[in-house]
Structures are given as C-alpha cells and as structure tokens.
Amino acid sequence: QVQLVESGGGLVQPGGSLRLSCAASGNIFRIYTMAWYRQAPGKQRELVASITNGGVTNYADSLKGRFTISRDNPKNTMYLQMNSLKPEDTAVYYCNAQCMVIGVPSGPYTYWGQGTQVTVSS
C-alpha cells in the first residue's frame, strides 16, 4: 500500500541543526495531512508539527520558532528543519501521513514510518 521512510537523524551538539526527510511511496492517490511526531524515553508520543495538503502548518508551542515543517507534493516528501537543538529534543522522530490509496475503497488511511533517532548531546 503505502510506505513512509524517515532519514536525516543522528547525533548533534546543542545549538546545532538537523534536517529530517520523510519520503512516501506506494500506491498513493493523494496525501492529505502529513505530520512529525516524536517520542522520548519514558514519555508519550507527541505531535511536533503538521502540514495540510494546502500548506497550512501547526506547531507545538514549545517548538515554534525553532522548527519548520514543509513538503514537496510532487515528490511526496515532507521535511522538518530543526535549529537551535536542545538536549530535551532527543527522541525518535516519526513521520505520519493520511493517504488515499489507489485501488482501495474509502479512506483516507493513516500510515507511520519506522522512526529516526535524533540525539542532542555534547
């Protein structure tokens, strides 16, 4: 059906930057809202930011001004630019997408990527 693959995670020093990517592939007819979530050890998964197919964005209040979400619709790809990173940003970051699927009735359906590790440490 649909696969989501995240990339761009890694180890970075406090104050540094990373750019995450999420590439969607498969029998996609249309992608509606895409979003980034994250989950730190011992914590619940939380919404980082979302973006509609029309480009309307929403951010967690604590991240506004440091993170920027964007998407390239012809490439079915979403990005998260992370600046001024802090140790508390350390988490596994997950891609989420609501998709209409070719050959599958009804929908949209929700899909998740496997996650990419972001570690902020000196």
C-alpha distance (Angstrom), angle and dihedral (degrees) to the residues before:
residue distance angle dihedral
Q1 . . .
V2 3.82 . .
Q3 3.79 130.0 .
L4 3.80 127.5 -167.4
V5 3.81 119.9 -160.9
E6 3.81 122.9 -171.4
S7 3.79 124.4 -157.7
G8 3.80 140.2 167.9
G9 3.78 101.5 66.3
G10 3.77 124.3 131.2
L11 3.79 146.3 113.7
V12 3.80 118.1 -41.0
Q13 3.81 135.4 168.1
P14 3.81 121.4 -113.4
G15 3.79 109.6 -81.8
G16 3.78 92.2 27.1
S17 3.79 130.4 118.7
L18 3.79 138.4 -123.1
R19 3.78 133.8 -177.6
L20 3.80 117.3 -148.0
S21 3.79 123.9 -160.5
C22 3.80 131.9 -160.8
A23 3.79 118.1 -165.2
A24 3.80 119.1 -165.5
S25 3.80 120.5 -156.4
G26 3.80 140.3 166.1
N27 3.78 133.5 62.4
I28 3.78 95.8 -15.5
F29 3.77 120.6 165.3
R30 3.79 96.9 171.6
I31 3.78 138.4 -15.1
Y32 3.78 117.2 -143.2
T33 3.80 118.5 -179.9
M34 3.81 119.9 4.7
A35 3.79 123.5 -168.7
W36 3.79 145.5 178.7
Y37 3.80 120.0 -132.1
R38 3.78 129.5 179.4
Q39 3.78 136.5 -160.3
A40 3.79 124.3 -161.6
P41 3.82 122.1 -163.3
G42 3.80 110.7 -76.0
K43 3.80 93.6 7.5
Q44 3.79 137.5 101.0
R45 3.77 121.2 -101.3
E46 3.80 108.4 -94.9
L47 3.77 136.3 -166.6
V48 3.80 114.2 -105.5
A49 3.80 100.5 178.3
S50 3.79 141.4 -32.6
I51 3.79 136.0 -155.9
T52 3.81 129.4 -164.8
N53 3.78 125.8 -139.6
G54 3.80 85.9 -102.1
G55 3.81 92.9 55.4
V56 3.81 100.2 -104.7
T57 3.82 108.9 148.8
N58 3.79 134.8 -156.5
Y59 3.82 127.3 -171.0
A60 3.75 138.0 -170.0
D61 3.81 105.6 -104.0
S62 3.80 94.1 -122.3
L63 3.81 91.9 55.9
K64 3.79 100.0 43.9
G65 3.79 110.1 122.2
R66 3.82 95.7 21.3
F67 3.81 102.8 58.7
T68 3.79 128.2 51.0
I69 3.81 125.0 -166.4
S70 3.80 122.1 -158.0
R71 3.79 140.5 159.2
D72 3.79 140.1 -152.6
N73 3.79 104.6 -147.9
P74 3.84 98.4 -168.2
K75 3.83 88.0 55.4
N76 3.83 95.0 40.9
T77 3.79 87.1 -129.9
M78 3.80 132.9 136.5
Y79 3.80 128.1 -164.0
L80 3.78 138.5 -160.3
Q81 3.80 117.5 -159.8
M82 3.80 109.0 -160.2
N83 3.81 119.4 -166.4
S84 3.81 134.0 175.4
L85 3.78 90.2 21.2
K86 3.79 119.4 -158.6
P87 3.81 131.3 -159.6
E88 3.82 89.1 -109.0
D89 3.82 88.4 63.0
T90 3.81 88.4 70.5
A91 3.81 107.4 120.5
V92 3.77 145.7 108.1
Y93 3.79 107.4 -81.7
Y94 3.81 118.2 -146.7
C95 3.78 132.3 -162.7
N96 3.81 118.8 -137.3
A97 3.81 129.0 -172.2
Q98 3.79 138.6 177.0
C99 3.81 108.5 -143.6
M100 3.77 141.8 -179.0
V101 3.82 106.3 -141.3
I102 3.82 126.6 -143.8
G103 3.80 110.9 -114.2
V104 3.79 94.3 8.8
P105 3.80 118.6 105.8
S106 3.76 124.8 -131.4
G107 3.78 120.6 2.9
P108 2.94 157.9 89.5
Y109 3.79 95.5 -151.4
T110 3.79 128.0 -161.8
Y111 3.83 121.4 -122.1
W112 3.80 133.3 -174.3
G113 3.78 132.9 -157.0
Q114 3.80 124.2 -134.8
G115 3.80 93.9 -106.0
T116 3.79 134.9 -116.5
Q117 3.81 124.8 -123.7
V118 3.80 119.5 -120.8
T119 3.80 116.2 -171.5
V120 3.82 121.3 -176.4
S121 3.79 110.9 -167.5
S122 3.79 141.9 132.8
